């Protein structure tokens, strides 16, 4: 039974607490944050045994096995390092950080401390992505030729201005899925061999990039186009084109459901095939089970499809390159 400390009282912590509640291998022992009243309300809502104002006591508590960091992404590296120095397993919300300097500090720290870490790109833990991995490897697409993806949500009013904009809030989803597809179909080193061109708009309120588009040409000739915005809309799209057909997501690829998740295979020379991947649980539940399994097996990181440490660094490198190209 893993005893979890939840750090942060934002919306996403609710989802993780609910997921832990559905698992027979984990329990929430404490909720920690900065606002005493909010912590008390959170504790009562979720029937958590205790709460703590501040992080130090929780991160040093020998009875805590694992820490979920649901804080704004610009402090992920500092809290992760503190948890790691105290021997805690860490599941930290996406994005990994907001700069490559922070990203390397985080990864170097958990490696030197010999502790478990996983970035919370929760969608990749869902069985949908094990199924996608099989499809990408079974040859039906032929050679990979192009990838197109976009994620938009009208959430600019609630985003943290220190989070560096849409790329680290929403863009990390299509970017990480692009990374997974290219790596799966073209090899471990293919994603890093690329040319990038990007454009973006900056918000009038905080100066961060609020709308962004990127075109990528990988050295093997594969082309990709991604878009991300937190200034309008509520939409998603992702498609993978090979020289034998196109695979597209119908349901949201970044929030797999408890229920039916829908893909479509559109071969160029045959009828469309609907593919449904059904599961009783959502991606947050599977993310918790993923951490439990890894720790039970003595591993210090997760396995694909979820991001390993090297994968998280490669995704961050792409996001920072995208940001820099936007100007």
N, C-alpha and C positions, 0 to 999 in steps of 0.2 A: 504494500500500500504506500504510494508516494504521497508525502505530505507537502502540499504546495503553499507558497506565499504568492499572493497576487499583488503586484506593485502597480498602482494606478487605478482610478475609479472612472475611467472613460467608458464610452459605449462598448468598445471592443472587449473590455474586461468582463462585461456581462455575458458575452458569448462564450468566453473561455470558461467562466465559472459554471455556466449551464452544461458545457461539454464535460467538465470534470465530474459534475453531478450525475451524469449518465454512465460514467465508467466505474466498474467495480475494482479498479486498480489504483484509484487516486482519490484524494480528499483535499478540500481547501481548508487550511489550518488558520490562515490569517490574511487580512486585507491591509495593505499599507499605502499611505499617501501623505499629503500635506494638509488637507482640510479636515479638521476634526469632525465637524458636523456632517460633512459628506461621507466620511468614513463610517460614522455611526449609522447613518441611513442605509448605506451600502451593506453593512454588516447585518442589519435587521432584515433587509429585503431578501438577502441570500442565505440567512441563517448560518453565518460564518462564526466560528467559536470566538475569535478575537479580532481586534483591529489595532494598528500601531500608527502613530503620527511620526513620520520620518521613516527612513529606510535602514539605518545602521543596525538597530537591534534585531530586526527581522533577518537581515542578511548574515548576521553573526550567530543566529540561533541554531544550535546543533540539532534541534529536532526538525528543522526544515530540510527537505531533500531537494526540492526543485523550486525555481522561481520563474514566474511569468512576468515579463516586463511589458506593461501596456502603457508606457509613458510616451510623450512626443519623441520623434525619432532623433532629434538633435542631442538627446541625453542617453540614447541606447548604449553607447560605448562605455560611458562612465559607470553606469549602474551594472552593466554586464561585467565589467572588470572587477568591481567591488564584490559582486556575487561570486565570480570565479575565484578570486583570492581567498574567499571563505569556503571554497570547495563545493559550491552549489551547482547543480545542473541548471541551465538557463534556456528558456524558450522566450525569445525576444520578438516583439512585433516587427513587421516590415515597416519601412525599408531598413536595411541593415544599419545604416547611419545616413548622414547627409554629405559626407566628404570622404575621399579616399584615405586621407590621413587618419580620420577616425576609424574607418573600416579596417585598415591595417593594424591599428592599435588594438582594436577589439579582437581580431583573429589571432594576432601574436600573443595577446594576453591569455586567451583561453587555451591556446596550444601550450604555452609555457607552464600554465597551471595544471594542465592535464585534466581539464574538466569538460563536461558535455555542453554543447551549444547547438541550437537550431534557430534559424531565422523563420519567423512566423508567416511564411507564404503558405497559409493553411490549405489553399485549394489543391496544392500538389500532393497532399496526403490522402485525398479522397480516392477510392477505388476507380473512379472515372479515369484517373491518370495512369494507373496500371494498365487499364484497357487501351487507352490512347497509345501508350508505349508499345503494346503488342501490335496495334494497327500500323504504327510508323515503321515497325520492323518487319512486317509480314510481306512487304513487296508490292502491295496493291497500288500504292501511289507512284511506283517507279522512282525515278530520280527526283529529288527535291528541286523545285524551280523557284517558287515564290511564296511569301508569307505576308498576309495583310491582317492588321489588328487595330482596334480602337476601343477606348474606354472613356466614357464621359459621364459626369455626375454634377448636378448643380448644388455643390456643397461649399462654395467659396465663403459663405457666411460663417462657417464653423471650423474651417481649417486653421491650424496653428501657423502663424506667420514665420515662426522659426524653423518650420519644416522644409523650407526651400522650394515650395511650390508643388505643382501637380505631378511632376515626374517622380517624386519620392512618396507621393500619396496614392496616385492612381497609375501613373505610367509604369511603376515597378511591376504591375500585373502583366500587361502585354509584353513588357521587356523580358520578364522571367519566363514566360511561356515561349517567346521567340527563342530564348537561350536553350530551353529544354528540347524544342523541336530540332533546332540546328545541331545540337550536340548528339541527340539520339540518332538522327538520320545521316549525319556527316562526320561524326567522330568527335572525340574529346577536345581537339585543338581547333576545330573549325570556327568556333564563334569568335575567337580572338583575332582571326585574320580577316579584317574588314576595313572598308572605307565608309565614313558616315557624313551625311549632310543633313542639317536640321534648321528649322525656323521656329519662332515662338512669339507669343504676345505676353507682355507683363501686366500684372494687375495694377490698377490705379490705387488700390488700398494698401497693399504691402510691398509692391515692387517685385514680387516673385513671379516666375513664369506660371501663367494660368492656362495657356493653350500651347500645345507643342506638337510638332510633326517631325518625323525623321525618316529618311530613306537610307537604306544600308545596302551596300554591295559587298558580299563576302568574296573572298579570293577564289572560291570554287565556282563563282558565277551566280549563286543564289541571291535573289533580290528580296528586300523586305521593306514594307511601309507600315509605320505605327503612328497613331495619334493618341493624345491624352489631353483631357481638359477637366477642370473642376469649376468652370465658370458657367456652364450651361448643360442642359440635357440630362438624360438618364438612359444610356444606351451602351451596348456592347457588341462587338463583332470580332471574329477571328476565323481565318481560313488558311488552309495549307494546300498549296498546289504542287502536284508532281507532274511528270510528263504522261501519266496515265489517268489523271483525274484530280478532283478537288475534295478535300475533307473540310467541312465547316461545322462550327458549333451553332446550334439553334438556341439552347438554353445558355445562360451566363457561364462562360468557362471559369470565371474567377469566384463564383459562389455556387459550387456544386450542391445540389439539393438532397434532403432526405426524401427520396422518391425517385422519379424518373429524370435522368439527364439525357439530353437529346443531341446526337451528332447526325450529320448527313454525309454519306459518301456519294459523290457524283462522278462516276467514271465517264470518260469522254465517249465511250462506245457502248454504253449500256444504260439501263434505267437507274434512277436514284434509289439508294438504299437508306432507310432510316435505321439508325443504331441507337438503342436505348440502354443505358447503364443505370440500373436501379439499386438503391441501397437504403437501408432503414435509418441511416444516420447522415448528418451533414459533415462538412469538411473540418469543422472545429473539433468534433468528437474524434474523428480519425487522426487529427493532429495530436491529440492527447494520447491516444493509443499508440501512435508512432513513437512518442517520447518514452512511454512506458516500456515498449518492446526494446528500444535501443538501450535503455538503462539496464533492463533485465539481462541483456546479452553482453553487457560490459562495453558497449561501443561509445565513443566520444562524439559521434555525429550521426546524422541520419543517412539513409540510403536513397538513391534515386527511385522515384521521381522527385522527392523532396530535395531541397538544396543542401549539398554538402558545404563545408567551409569554402572550398575553392570555387564552388558555383556561386555562392553569395558574393564573393569578391569579384568574380567576372561580371555578374549582374550590376554591381555597384560601379564598376569601371565603365560599363556601357552607359548607365544613367548619368554619370558625371560627364562623360564625353558628349552625350546628347545635350545636357544642360549647357556645356561650354559652347557647343555649336550654335545654340539658340541665340547667344550673344547677350 
